[in-house]
């Protein structure tokens, strides 16, 4: 019988599969998940810091009172509506653009729609704040925390130990609940884009942790900087110095959230980064020096609001 020969290419393919060097059904991880670089880290932190700023601007536009006899009233109302729409749509779009650098397979459109759906659920809950839903209970616990802090401040007993004795428990509990609810859909989108369940769980955990830390920082701003003003989102009727102060506090709290969530992804992709760039600079995000800088970043970011307040006081 004539001998049946196999082509060298086919033989090499069989050998590669037998050696475990190739899996024809699984896409290599680097094509679905990229390591975090400093440029991506900074871009994510900056975009995250802008989210509460855009929220404040949107609340200001919604609360703007326009006289019925004002000249060009229709044009002004349309401009305010455009500002609200822009402030609502810009953050998830910018987030998607940054995340695309880490997850090349991420669809910005799907991420955008998922983030909008999550925000819509939050707004629907907020409109029914008089009910007994999670958001209503969270607002109630926040009000009690601020009221207790204000009483301590009036009596001059708002010290470090006094702050620790405030009713933080219910506030932090419902912050975790709200953070989990609002981050679930975006986490699922990221999990599908990466093809890893761990990615969804990592983002969900990071978002919850970031929400807790940034909420604590925001409450400390309320207690120590200007509690009668910083607990309001809209900026209407306030002098420009105070408007800049509240925007600085929102920017700082958002930056803290962004840094914490980014650090979770840095730690998750450290092994992948070691494979891609094993001889990178000592301050690269997957090296010990870079990780130390990234993990310590929330502290200086938390000082942005107090510094801005010192410079912007009238």
BATI-493308 format. One record per residue (C-alpha): y, z, x; residue number from 1; residue in three letters. Coordinates in steps of 0.5 Angstrom, whole numbers, always signed. Each point is the difference from the previous one (the first is absolute). Layout:
BEGIN
SITE      c2      c3      c1    nr   rest
SITE       Y       Z       X   NUM    ALA
...
END
This chain:
BEGIN
SITE      c2      c3      c1    nr   rest
SITE      +0      +0      +0     1    UNK
SITE      +7      -1      +2     2    UNK
SITE      +4      +6      +3     3    UNK
SITE      +6      +1      -5     4    UNK
SITE      +6      +2      +4     5    UNK
SITE      +6      +4      -2     6    UNK
SITE      +7      -1      +2     7    UNK
SITE      +3      +4      +6     8    UNK
SITE      +6      +2      -5     9    UNK
SITE      -5      +2      -6    10    UNK
SITE      -4      +4      +6    11    UNK
SITE      +6      +4      +2    12    UNK
SITE      +2      +1      -7    13    UNK
SITE      -7      +4      -1    14    UNK
SITE      +1      +4      +6    15    UNK
SITE      +7      +2      -2    16    UNK
SITE      -3      +2      -7    17    UNK
SITE      -6      +4      +3    18    UNK
SITE      +4      +3      +5    19    UNK
SITE      +5      +3      -5    20    UNK
SITE      +6      -4      +3    21    UNK
SITE      +1      -3      -6    22    UNK
SITE      +0      +1      -8    23    UNK
SITE      +1      -6      -4    24    UNK
SITE      +1      +4      -6    25    UNK
SITE      +6      +5      +2    26    UNK
SITE      +7      -2      +3    27    UNK
SITE      +2      +3      +6    28    UNK
SITE      +4      +6      -1    29    UNK
SITE      +6      -3      +4    30    UNK
SITE      +1      -5      -5    31    UNK
SITE      +1      +5      -6    32    UNK
SITE      +3      +6      +4    33    UNK
SITE      +5      -1      +6    34    UNK
SITE      +2      +6      +4    35    UNK
SITE      +7      +3      -1    36    UNK
SITE      +6      -1      +5    37    UNK
SITE      +6      +3      +1    38    UNK
SITE      +4      -5      -4    39    UNK
SITE      -4      +0      -6    40    UNK
SITE      +0      +8      +0    41    UNK
SITE      +8      +0      +1    42    UNK
SITE      +0      -6      -6    43    UNK
SITE      -4      +4      -5    44    UNK
SITE      +4      +7      +2    45    UNK
SITE      +6      -4      -2    46    UNK
SITE      -2      -3      -6    47    UNK
SITE      -3      +6      -2    48    UNK
SITE      +7      +4      +1    49    UNK
SITE      +3      -6      -4    50    UNK
SITE      -4      +1      -6    51    UNK
SITE      +3      +7      -3    52    UNK
SITE      +7      -3      +2    53    UNK
SITE      -1      -6      -4    54    UNK
SITE      -3      +5      -6    55    UNK
SITE      +7      +4      +1    56    UNK
SITE      +4      -7      -1    57    UNK
SITE      -4      -2      -6    58    UNK
SITE      +1      +7      -3    59    UNK
SITE      +8      -1      +1    60    UNK
SITE      +0      -7      -3    61    UNK
SITE      -4      +2      -6    62    UNK
SITE      +5      +6      -1    63    UNK
SITE      +6      -4      +1    64    UNK
SITE      +5      +0      -6    65    UNK
SITE      +3      -6      -1    66    UNK
SITE      +6      +0      -5    67    UNK
SITE      -1      -4      -7    68    UNK
SITE      +7      -3      +2    69    UNK
SITE      -1      -1      +7    70    UNK
SITE      +2      -7      +3    71    UNK
SITE      -6      -4      +1    72    UNK
SITE      -4      +5      -3    73    UNK
SITE      -6      -5      -1    74    UNK
SITE      +0      -2      +8    75    UNK
SITE      +0      +7      +2    76    UNK
SITE      -6      +2      -4    77    UNK
SITE      -4      -6      +2    78    UNK
SITE      +2      +2      +7    79    UNK
SITE      -2      +7      -1    80    UNK
SITE      -7      -3      -3    81    UNK
SITE      -1      -4      +6    82    UNK
SITE      +1      +6      +5    83    UNK
SITE      -5      +4      -4    84    UNK
SITE      -5      -6      +0    85    UNK
SITE      +1      -1      +8    86    UNK
SITE      +0      +8      +1    87    UNK
SITE      -7      +0      -4    88    UNK
SITE      -3      -7      +3    89    UNK
SITE      +2      +1      +8    90    UNK
SITE      -4      +6      +2    91    UNK
SITE      -7      -3      -2    92    UNK
SITE      +2      -7      +3    93    UNK
SITE      +2      +3      +6    94    UNK
SITE      -6      +5      +1    95    UNK
SITE      -5      -6      -1    96    UNK
SITE      +3      -4      +5    97    UNK
SITE      -1      +6      +5    98    UNK
SITE      -7      +1      -2    99    UNK
SITE      -1      -7      +1   100    UNK
SITE      +0      +1      +7   101    UNK
SITE      -5      +5      +0   102    UNK
SITE      -5      -3      -5   103    UNK
SITE      +1      -8      +0   104    UNK
SITE      -5      -1      -6   105    UNK
SITE      +5      +4      -4   106    UNK
SITE      +3      -4      -6   107    UNK
SITE      +8      +2      +0   108    UNK
SITE      +0      -2      -8   109    UNK
SITE      -6      +4      -1   110    UNK
SITE      +3      +6      +4   111    UNK
SITE      +7      -1      -4   112    UNK
SITE      -3      +0      -7   113    UNK
SITE      -5      +6      +2   114    UNK
SITE      +6      +4      +2   115    UNK
SITE      +5      -2      -6   116    UNK
SITE      -6      +2      -4   117    UNK
SITE      +0      +7      +3   118    UNK
SITE      +7      +0      -1   119    UNK
SITE      +0      -2      -7   120    UNK
SITE      -5      +6      -1   121    UNK
SITE      +4      +5      +3   122    UNK
SITE      +6      -2      -4   123    UNK
SITE      -3      +0      -6   124    UNK
SITE      -2      +7      +1   125    UNK
SITE      +7      +2      +2   126    UNK
SITE      +2      -3      -6   127    UNK
SITE      -4      +5      -4   128    UNK
SITE      +2      +6      +5   129    UNK
SITE      +1      +4      -7   130    UNK
SITE      -8      +0      -1   131    UNK
SITE      -5      +4      +4   132    UNK
SITE      -2      -5      +5   133    UNK
SITE      -1      +1      +7   134    UNK
SITE      +7      -3      +2   135    UNK
SITE      +3      +5      -5   136    UNK
SITE      -4      +6      +3   137    UNK
SITE      +2      -2      +7   138    UNK
SITE      +8      -1      -2   139    UNK
SITE      -1      +7      -4   140    UNK
SITE      -3      +3      +7   141    UNK
SITE      +6      -3      +4   142    UNK
SITE      +5      +3      -5   143    UNK
SITE      -3      +7      +1   144    UNK
SITE      +0      -1      +8   145    UNK
SITE      +7      -2      +0   146    UNK
SITE      +2      +5      -5   147    UNK
SITE      -3      +5      +4   148    UNK
SITE      +3      -2      +7   149    UNK
SITE      +7      +0      -3   150    UNK
SITE      -1      +7      -3   151    UNK
SITE      -2      +2      +8   152    UNK
SITE      +6      -4      +2   153    UNK
SITE      +5      +3      -4   154    UNK
SITE      -2      +7      +2   155    UNK
SITE      +0      -2      +7   156    UNK
SITE      -8      +1      +1   157    UNK
SITE      -2      -7      +1   158    UNK
SITE      -3      +1      +7   159    UNK
SITE      -6      -3      +3   160    UNK
SITE      -5      +5      -3   161    UNK
SITE      +4      +0      -7   162    UNK
SITE      -1      -8      +0   163    UNK
SITE      -8      +1      +2   164    UNK
SITE      +0      +5      -6   165    UNK
SITE      +3      -5      -5   166    UNK
SITE      -5      -3      -5   167    UNK
SITE      -3      -6      +4   168    UNK
SITE      -7      +0      -3   169    UNK
SITE      +1      -3      -7   170    UNK
SITE      +5      -5      +3   171    UNK
SITE      -4      -2      +6   172    UNK
SITE      -6      -1      -5   173    UNK
SITE      +3      -4      -5   174    UNK
SITE      +3      -4      +6   175    UNK
SITE      -7      -2      +3   176    UNK
SITE      -2      -2      -7   177    UNK
SITE      +6      -4      -1   178    UNK
SITE      -1      -3      +7   179    UNK
SITE      -8      -2      -2   180    UNK
SITE      +2      -3      -6   181    UNK
SITE      +5      -4      +2   182    UNK
SITE      -3      -2      +7   183    UNK
SITE      -7      -2      -3   184    UNK
SITE      +1      -7      -2   185    UNK
SITE      +4      -2      +7   186    UNK
SITE      -6      +3      +3   187    UNK
SITE      -5      -4      -4   188    UNK
SITE      +4      -6      +2   189    UNK
SITE      -1      +2      +8   190    UNK
SITE      -7      +1      -1   191    UNK
SITE      -2      -6      -3   192    UNK
SITE      +5      -4      +6   193    UNK
SITE      -4      +4      +5   194    UNK
SITE      -7      -1      -3   195    UNK
SITE      -1      +8      +2   196    UNK
SITE      +0      +5      -5   197    UNK
SITE      +3      +5      +6   198    UNK
SITE      +6      -4      +0   199    UNK
SITE      +2      +2      -7   200    UNK
SITE      -2      +7      +1   201    UNK
SITE      +4      +0      +6   202    UNK
SITE      +6      -2      -3   203    UNK
SITE      -1      +4      -6   204    UNK
SITE      +0      +6      +4   205    UNK
SITE      +5      -2      +4   206    UNK
SITE      +5      -1      -6   207    UNK
SITE      -2      +7      -3   208    UNK
SITE      +1      +3      +7   209    UNK
SITE      +7      -4      +1   210    UNK
SITE      +2      +2      -7   211    UNK
SITE      -1      +8      +1   212    UNK
SITE      +4      +0      +7   213    UNK
SITE      +6      -4      -3   214    UNK
SITE      +0      +4      -6   215    UNK
SITE      +0      +6      +4   216    UNK
SITE      +6      -3      +4   217    UNK
SITE      +4      -2      -6   218    UNK
SITE      -1      +7      -3   219    UNK
SITE      +3      +3      +6   220    UNK
SITE      +6      -5      +0   221    UNK
SITE      +1      +2      -7   222    UNK
SITE      +0      +8      +2   223    UNK
SITE      +4      -1      +6   224    UNK
SITE      +5      -6      +0   225    UNK
SITE      +3      +0      -7   226    UNK
SITE      -5      +2      -6   227    UNK
SITE      +5      -2      -5   228    UNK
SITE      +0      -7      +2   229    UNK
SITE      -6      -2      +4   230    UNK
SITE      -5      +1      -6   231    UNK
SITE      +4      -6      -4   232    UNK
SITE      -2      -7      +1   233    UNK
SITE      +6      -4      -2   234    UNK
SITE      +6      +0      +4   235    UNK
SITE      +5      -1      -6   236    UNK
SITE      +7      +4      +0   237    UNK
SITE      -1      +3      +7   238    UNK
SITE      +4      -1      +7   239    UNK
SITE      -3      -5      +5   240    UNK
SITE      -1      +5      +5   241    UNK
SITE      -5      +3      -5   242    UNK
SITE      -3      -6      -2   243    UNK
SITE      -1      -2      +7   244    UNK
SITE      -3      +8      +1   245    UNK
SITE      -5      -1      -6   246    UNK
SITE      -2      -7      +3   247    UNK
SITE      -1      +3      +7   248    UNK
SITE      -5      +5      -3   249    UNK
SITE      -4      -5      -4   250    UNK
SITE      +0      -5      +6   251    UNK
SITE      -3      +6      +4   252    UNK
SITE      -5      +2      -5   253    UNK
SITE      -3      -7      -1   254    UNK
SITE      +0      -1      +8   255    UNK
SITE      -4      +7      +0   256    UNK
SITE      -5      -3      -5   257    UNK
SITE      +0      -7      +4   258    UNK
SITE      -2      +3      +7   259    UNK
SITE      -5      +5      -3   260    UNK
SITE      -4      -6      -4   261    UNK
SITE      +1      -5      +6   262    UNK
SITE      -3      +6      +5   263    UNK
SITE      -6      +0      -4   264    UNK
SITE      -1      -8      +1   265    UNK
SITE      +1      +1      +7   266    UNK
SITE      -6      +5      +1   267    UNK
SITE      -4      -4      -4   268    UNK
SITE      +1      -6      +4   269    UNK
SITE      +0      +3      +7   270    UNK
SITE      -7      -3      +1   271    UNK
SITE      +2      -7      -2   272    UNK
SITE      +6      +1      +5   273    UNK
SITE      -4      +2      +6   274    UNK
SITE      -4      -6      -1   275    UNK
SITE      +6      -5      -1   276    UNK
SITE      +4      +3      +6   277    UNK
SITE      -4      +5      +4   278    UNK
SITE      +6      +0      +6   279    UNK
SITE      +6      +0      -5   280    UNK
SITE      +6      +5      +2   281    UNK
SITE      -1      +7      +0   282    UNK
SITE      +5      +1      -6   283    UNK
SITE      -4      -5      -4   284    UNK
SITE      -2      +2      -7   285    UNK
SITE      -7      +1      +2   286    UNK
SITE      +1      +3      +6   287    UNK
SITE      +0      +8      +1   288    UNK
SITE      +8      +0      +1   289    UNK
SITE      +2      -5      -5   290    UNK
SITE      -4      +4      -5   291    UNK
SITE      +3      +6      +2   292    UNK
SITE      +7      -3      -1   293    UNK
SITE      -2      -3      -7   294    UNK
SITE      -3      +7      -2   295    UNK
SITE      +6      +4      +2   296    UNK
SITE      +5      -5      -3   297    UNK
SITE      +0      +3      -7   298    UNK
SITE      +4      +6      +3   299    UNK
SITE      +6      -4      +2   300    UNK
SITE      +0      -4      -6   301    UNK
SITE      +1      +6      -4   302    UNK
SITE      +6      +2      +4   303    UNK
SITE      +4      -7      -2   304    UNK
SITE      +2      +3      -7   305    UNK
SITE      +3      +7      +3   306    UNK
SITE      +4      -4      +6   307    UNK
SITE      +3      -5      -5   308    UNK
SITE      +2      +5      -4   309    UNK
SITE      +4      +4      +6   310    UNK
SITE      +3      -7      +1   311    UNK
SITE      +2      -2      -7   312    UNK
SITE      +3      +7      -3   313    UNK
SITE      +7      -1      -3   314    UNK
END
